[in-house]
Amino acid sequence: MENKIRELRRAKGMTQQQLAERVHVSSRTIISLEQGQYNPSLLLAYRLALEFGTSIEELYCLADNLKREEEQYENI
């Protein structure tokens, strides 16, 4: 799932390890999130949104992701 974690983390000048420590996960989890290989729990998504001062919807580009998913189902 597309997200803005890497972009927002870099804008704050944080390393993956620093972000991981702030939201209580491993740096590997942050790497997987940034690469779109892992979808977080609701609690982790909330922690990340709080860290960046944004909403979960904005952090995870939910409108764009929903549109992309709907297009995939139309092609089935």
C-alpha positions as CSV (number, residue, x, y, z in Angstrom):
1,M,0.0,0.0,0.0
2,E,1.3,3.4,-1.0
3,N,2.2,5.7,1.9
4,K,4.2,8.8,2.8
5,I,6.3,7.5,5.6
6,R,9.7,7.8,3.9
7,E,8.9,11.3,2.7
8,L,7.7,12.5,6.1
9,R,10.5,10.8,8.0
10,R,13.1,12.4,5.7
11,A,11.4,15.8,6.0
12,K,11.8,15.5,9.8
13,G,15.5,14.5,9.4
14,M,14.9,11.2,11.1
15,T,16.6,7.9,10.4
16,Q,14.6,4.7,10.1
17,Q,16.0,3.6,13.5
18,Q,14.9,6.8,15.2
19,L,11.4,6.5,13.9
20,A,11.3,2.9,14.9
21,E,12.2,3.8,18.4
22,R,9.6,6.5,18.6
23,V,6.8,4.3,17.5
24,H,8.0,1.1,19.3
25,V,8.8,-1.2,16.4
26,S,12.0,-2.5,14.8
27,S,13.8,-0.6,12.0
28,R,13.0,-3.6,9.8
29,T,9.3,-2.8,10.3
30,I,9.9,0.8,9.2
31,I,11.8,-0.5,6.1
32,S,9.0,-2.8,5.2
33,L,6.4,-0.1,5.7
34,E,8.3,2.4,3.6
35,Q,8.6,-0.2,0.8
36,G,4.9,-1.0,0.9
37,Q,5.6,-4.6,1.9
38,Y,3.7,-4.5,5.2
39,N,0.4,-3.0,6.3
40,P,0.5,-1.8,9.9
41,S,-2.0,-2.5,12.6
42,L,-4.4,0.2,13.3
43,L,-2.5,1.1,16.5
44,L,0.8,1.4,14.6
45,A,-0.8,3.5,11.8
46,Y,-2.2,5.8,14.5
47,R,1.3,6.1,16.2
48,L,2.9,7.0,12.9
49,A,0.2,9.6,12.1
50,L,0.6,11.2,15.5
51,E,4.4,11.3,15.0
52,F,4.0,13.1,11.7
53,G,1.1,15.3,12.8
54,T,-1.2,14.0,10.1
55,S,-4.1,11.7,9.7
56,I,-4.0,8.0,8.9
57,E,-5.9,8.7,5.7
58,E,-3.2,11.2,4.5
59,L,-0.3,9.1,5.7
60,Y,-1.5,6.1,3.8
61,C,-2.9,7.9,0.7
62,L,-6.2,6.1,1.3
63,A,-8.1,7.9,-1.4
64,D,-5.5,7.0,-4.0
65,N,-5.2,3.4,-2.8
66,L,-8.9,2.9,-2.7
67,K,-9.2,4.2,-6.3
68,R,-6.4,1.9,-7.5
69,E,-8.1,-1.1,-5.8
70,E,-11.5,-0.3,-7.3
71,E,-9.8,-0.1,-10.8
72,Q,-8.3,-3.5,-10.2
73,Y,-11.7,-5.1,-9.4
74,E,-13.3,-3.5,-12.5
75,N,-10.7,-5.3,-14.7
76,I,-11.6,-8.7,-13.3
